[in-house]
Amino acid sequence: MSPRCPFEDSFKFIKTCLGWEQVQLLDLGGIRTLVALAWVAARFLYELGITLDWPEVQLLARLGGWEERKNRPSGKVVLLRGLQRLMDMCVTDTILQDHIAKHGLLSARLSALIGLPPPEL
């Protein structure tokens, strides 16, 4: 079996992590746009010189379920999972803040569920 080239690994990562199998595009133009955006994002991260030594990358890895072990760096999928959890947190916070702005404080039950102090009556 021949070794995989970096291009194949990159494509597999992008395909797996972006869920391309789940994306349904009806025309070639949409597919080309999706592929181009994925490669632009990958090149942007490469140009930044991001390494596993960055504290921000290690935090994303921990959010993705990685436990620090000697000689066992985090993988791409763990980093993506951590980024997804971080994005979910940001979206959740935005939705909650919007709800509070429109409707006032959250209910006591919901506040307790997410670890906020109960609303004062």
N, C-alpha and C positions, 0 to 999 in steps of 0.2 A: 504494500500500500504506500503510495507516495505521500509525502508530507503536504499539508495544506498551505497554501500561500496566504499572506496577510490580507490580500483582497478578499479571498473567500471567507476568512474569519470575520472581517469587517462586515461583509454583506450578510453573513449569518446572524451576527449580532444585531444589525439594524433590522433585519427581517423579524427576528425573534422578539426583540425588545419593543419595536414599534407596532407589533401586531399586524404586520402586512397581510397575513393570512386572513385577518378579519375585515380588512378594508376592501370594499367593493367599489371599484371605479368602472364606469361604463365606457370611457373613451381613453384613447392613447394619450391625449394631452394631459389628462388628470394623473395618469400613471407617471408620465415624465416629470410633472411638477412634484409629485410625492418623492420620487427618487432624487431629484435635484435638491429638494429641501433637506432630505436626510443627509446627503453628502456635504452640503454646506454646513450643517450643524456639526457633523463629525470633524470637518476641517477646522472649524472655529475652535473647537475644544483642543485639537491637536496643536494649533498655532499658539494657544495660551500656554502651552507647556505644562499642562496639568499633570501632576504626579500623585502617586498614592501617599506620598509624604505630607501633602497639604492637609492641614487640620480640617478644612471644609470637606475634603474628599473622605477623610476618615469618619467624620460625623455622618455623611451620607451612607457610608458603609455600615455604620452601627445602626442607623435607621433601617437599613435593609436587612438586618439580622446578623451581620458579621460580628464575630467575636475575635478579638485580637489574639493571634497565636504566632509564635516564632516561625519564620519561614513559610507563612501561609497568608499571602496578601489577599485582599478582597478581590472578587471577580466583577466582571462587567454587569452581570445580571443582578448581583447584590447591590451594586451602586445604583442601577436603574430602579430597583425596588425602593431604595432609600430616597431617591429623588421623587418617585411617585408618592411616597408617604408624606414627604415634605410638601409637595404640591397639593395633596389632599388636605393637609392641615391648613394651608393658605386659603384654599377655596372654602373650607368649612368656616374659618374665621371670618372671611368676607361675607358669607351668607348670614352668619349669626349677627354680625355688626349691622348688616342691612335690615335684618328682622328687628333688631333692637331699635334702630332709627325709625322704622315705620310703625312698630307696635308697642314700643316701650320695653321694659325689662322682660327677661325670659321667665317662664314659670319656675316655681320653687323646685319641682321635680326635674325639669330639664337642667336647671342650674346645678343641682346636686349631681346629676348624671355626668356632667362634663367637668365637675370640680370647681365650679364658681361659687362664691358666697351666695346664699339665698337672697332674693330681692327683699328689700325692706318694705313693709306694708305701711 
